Amino acid sequence: MGEENMLAVVCKSYAVAGSLECYDEESGRIDREQHLHAIANEFGKSIKGRFPVICVENM
């Protein structure tokens, strides 16, 4: 799978994978107070840039 996928987020379904990020309707930017970004914030971390997501729904 390669080194770049070693810290990927793994989801059971495409629905869950699609709900990892929420976008502001007005600006179209990522709402960093919602979903995966909010969980990272609880740990004092921030998610910057892209992150790989692996979905195992059809495996």
JOKAHU-V385539 format. One record per backbone hydrogen bond with DSSP energy under -1.0 kcal/mol. CO is the residue of the C=O (numbers start at 1). NH is the residue of the N-H. If there is no record, write none. Layout:
# JOKAHU-V385539
co = <CO;CO>
nh = <NH;NH>
This chain:
# JOKAHU-V385539
co = <2;3;5;9;11;13;14;17;20;22;24;29;30;31;34;35;36;37;38;40;41;52;54;56>
nh = <5;6;8;54;56;17;18;20;36;31;28;24;32;34;37;39;40;41;42;45;44;9;11;59>
